[in-house]
Amino acid sequence: MALQLSSKNQARITELLEHGDYPDADTVVERALELLSERERFVELKAMIAAGVEQVAQGKVVEFTPERRQALWQAAIDQAEQEQDARS
């Protein structure tokens, strides 16, 4: 795939290559795409946190006790075993 880059972006890539930060233009683009994915994940996490804060504000919380932890752990084990059995 050929990309058409603005002169500004071409100059930035050239600058990064000349500075020795990256071995080639493909690596620069690869890193930029990785950072874009990380940013998208950050936005998703930020939205989840906001939803959690809203739930707390509305009193929609459950106390996390050792008993609840054990129940969640057991539920996860049970689900994993069921999935394993379904694959067999």
LOGU-805545 format. One record per residue (C-alpha): residue number from 1; residue in one letter; x, y, z. Coordinates in steps of 0.05 Angstrom, whole numbers, plus 32768, in hexadecimal, padded with zeros to 4 digits. Layout:
% LOGU-805545
[node NUM; a; [X; Y; Z]]
...
END
This chain:
% LOGU-805545
[node 1; m; [8000; 8000; 8000]]
[node 2; a; [801B; 8044; 7FED]]
[node 3; l; [800B; 807F; 801B]]
[node 4; q; [8008; 80C8; 8008]]
[node 5; l; [8025; 80F1; 8041]]
[node 6; s; [8023; 813B; 804A]]
[node 7; s; [8066; 815F; 8045]]
[node 8; k; [8061; 816E; 8090]]
[node 9; n; [8059; 8123; 80A1]]
[node 10; q; [8090; 8110; 8070]]
[node 11; a; [80BF; 8143; 8091]]
[node 12; r; [80AE; 8128; 80D7]]
[node 13; i; [80BC; 80E0; 80C2]]
[node 14; t; [80FE; 80F6; 80A2]]
[node 15; e; [8110; 811B; 80E2]]
[node 16; l; [8103; 80DD; 810C]]
[node 17; l; [812C; 80B2; 80DD]]
[node 18; e; [8166; 80E3; 80DB]]
[node 19; h; [8165; 80E8; 8126]]
[node 20; g; [816C; 809C; 812A]]
[node 21; d; [812C; 8091; 8151]]
[node 22; y; [8112; 805E; 811E]]
[node 23; p; [8135; 8032; 80EA]]
[node 24; d; [8104; 8040; 80B1]]
[node 25; a; [80C3; 8062; 809F]]
[node 26; d; [809B; 8022; 80A7]]
[node 27; t; [80AF; 801E; 80F0]]
[node 28; v; [809A; 8067; 80FA]]
[node 29; v; [8055; 8058; 80DE]]
[node 30; e; [8050; 8017; 8105]]
[node 31; r; [805F; 803C; 8147]]
[node 32; a; [802E; 8073; 8135]]
[node 33; l; [7FF7; 803E; 812A]]
[node 34; e; [8009; 801C; 816C]]
[node 35; l; [8002; 805F; 8190]]
[node 36; l; [7FBF; 806B; 816D]]
[node 37; s; [7FA7; 8027; 8186]]
[node 38; e; [7FBF; 8037; 81CC]]
[node 39; r; [7F9A; 807A; 81C9]]
[node 40; e; [7F5A; 8058; 81B3]]
[node 41; r; [7F60; 8027; 81ED]]
[node 42; f; [7F6C; 8061; 821C]]
[node 43; v; [7F2C; 8082; 8204]]
[node 44; e; [7F06; 8041; 820F]]
[node 45; l; [7F22; 8039; 8255]]
[node 46; k; [7F12; 8082; 8265]]
[node 47; a; [7ECA; 8075; 8251]]
[node 48; m; [7EC7; 8037; 827D]]
[node 49; i; [7EE3; 805D; 82B8]]
[node 50; a; [7EAF; 8094; 82AE]]
[node 51; a; [7E78; 8060; 82AC]]
[node 52; g; [7E93; 8042; 82ED]]
[node 53; v; [7E96; 8085; 830F]]
[node 54; e; [7E4E; 8092; 82FA]]
[node 55; q; [7E39; 804E; 8316]]
[node 56; v; [7E5B; 805E; 8358]]
[node 57; a; [7E38; 80A2; 835A]]
[node 58; q; [7DF6; 807F; 834F]]
[node 59; g; [7E05; 804D; 8386]]
[node 60; k; [7E08; 8012; 8356]]
[node 61; v; [7E43; 7FF0; 8378]]
[node 62; v; [7E4F; 7FAF; 839D]]
[node 63; e; [7E7F; 7FAA; 83D6]]
[node 64; f; [7EBC; 7F80; 83C3]]
[node 65; t; [7EC5; 7F4F; 83FC]]
[node 66; p; [7EF0; 7F11; 8402]]
[node 67; e; [7EB0; 7EE8; 83F9]]
[node 68; r; [7E9E; 7F0D; 83B9]]
[node 69; r; [7EE5; 7F04; 839F]]
[node 70; q; [7EE1; 7EB9; 83AC]]
[node 71; a; [7E9D; 7EB5; 838A]]
[node 72; l; [7EB7; 7ED9; 834D]]
[node 73; w; [7EF4; 7EAD; 834B]]
[node 74; q; [7EC9; 7E6E; 834F]]
[node 75; a; [7E9A; 7E88; 8319]]
[node 76; a; [7ED6; 7E94; 82EB]]
[node 77; i; [7EF0; 7E4E; 82F8]]
[node 78; d; [7EAB; 7E30; 82EB]]
[node 79; q; [7EA4; 7E56; 82AA]]
[node 80; a; [7EEA; 7E41; 8293]]
[node 81; e; [7EDA; 7DF8; 82A2]]
[node 82; q; [7E98; 7DFD; 827C]]
[node 83; e; [7EBB; 7E1B; 8240]]
[node 84; q; [7EF0; 7DE4; 8243]]
[node 85; d; [7EBA; 7DAF; 8246]]
[node 86; a; [7E96; 7DCE; 820A]]
[node 87; r; [7ED6; 7DCA; 81E1]]
[node 88; s; [7EE1; 7D81; 81F2]]
END
